[in-house]
Amino acid sequence: MTFQEMTVADLQRIVADHPRYWGERDLRALHLTALVQEFPSTCLVERELRGYLIGFVTPALTGYVHLIATRDDARGQGLGRALWEEFTRAARQQGATRLKAITSVANTGSIAFHRGLGFEVDLVDDYNGPGETRVVFTRDL
């Protein structure tokens, strides 16, 4: 698998093909061009756009993954794991000391995936506002 920094053109192609990555869930509004513009070394795509990851390193040195997805025809091949590994490498280069991501309580696939990667999994009430419980994944580097 070959990874490269995501370009705005890549992001536009991903959003145009959104259902292949996210099915019926409409997460297009979360695909922020500013993140790709400002954090190029931690916004990654697989060369053939079979998968991608949008992330950044916070001032507190946490490598935060905002979105990670694999296309429907590329699932189960280790691409998500490889994207996390590549992001971890890039985040470490920027001094990150831990990793973090979040998801909804209903996203059981993501929860199982991140458990398999060795993340701690915590339910956090009101994470995204009152009544907005989220699953928070963390792992020290």
N, C-alpha and C positions, 0 to 999 in steps of 0.2 A: 504494500500500500504506500502510495506517495501522497504526502500532504504539502500544502502550500498556504501562504497567507491568503485569506479571503479578500476579494476585490468587491467593489460596489457592483460591478457587472455580475459577479458570481451571486451576490445576494439577490439581485433582481431576478436572476434565473431561478434561484431557489424559491423565492416568493411566488413566481409565476407557476411553479410546479408544486406548490405548497401541499396539495392533497397526497402526493407521493410520499411525503415525509411525515405528515401529521394526520392523515385520514380525514375524518369529519371535524376534528378539532380545529377551529380557526384561530391560529396564533400569529397571523400575519402582522398584527400591530406590534408584536414583541420583537420583530426583526428590524432593529433600529440601525439605520445607515450610519449614524454618528458613532456607534460602537465599532463598526468596521473601519471607519475613518480614523478614529482616535486610538484604537488598540489593535493595530494590524498584526502584531506578532503573536497575539493570543486569540485571534479569530481565524479559524482554520477550516479548510475544505480538503476533502479527498480529491485528487486531481480530476477524476471523472464526475465529480459532484454526487457521488453515491452517499456521502455523509458530510456533516459539517458540525462545527462547534463555535459558538460565539461566547467569548469570555474576556476577562481582564483581571489584573492584579490590583487590589485595593491599597490605599495608603497604609492600612494595617497589615500589609503583606499576606493577604489571603487571595489565593487564586480562585476567583468566582466564575462558575460557568452559568451563563444566562440561558443558553439554549444548546442542546445537543440533539441531533437527529440523524437517522439513517433512512435512506430511501427504501420503500417497500420491497424492492428486488435485491436489497443488499443486507437484509437483516439476518442475524444468526451466523455471520461470518467473522466476527471479532472486530468489526469496524468501529463500533462504539468504544470498545475497550482501547483500541489503538488511538482513537481521537483523544481519549482521556490521557493516555500515556504521552502523546505529543504535547498536549496542553500542559501537563505536569512538568515536562522538560522546559517548555517556554516560561512557565511561571517561576520555576526554580531559578532560571537565568535572571529573572527580575527580582529575586530575593524572597519569593513567597515561602512561608513556613507552614502553611496549611491550605487545604482545599475546601471548597464549599459549593453547594448547589441546593436548590429547593424544588419541590413539586407539590402538586395537589394531593390530597389524601386519596383521591380516587385513582391516581396513576400507579396502579399496582405493578405494572411492567417496569417503570422507572425505579420504584422502590426495590424490587428484586434485583434489578441490574446493579444499582449502587451498593446494595448489600454484598453482592458478589464481587465487587471491586474493593471491599474492605472498609467502606464508609460506615461511620456511626450514623444511626438513623434516629431522629428525634421528632416527635410531634410538638409543634409550637403553636399554642393558641394565639389568635389575634396577630399572627406574624404579618399579614398583609392588610391589617385593619380589623375593626371589631367583627368577630364572627368568621374571620378568614384564617382558619387553621391551615398550616402548611407543614409538610414533611421537610425537615432540614437535614441535609447530608453533610458531614464534616469528616475530614481525615487529616491528621498531622503529616507533615513531610519530614 
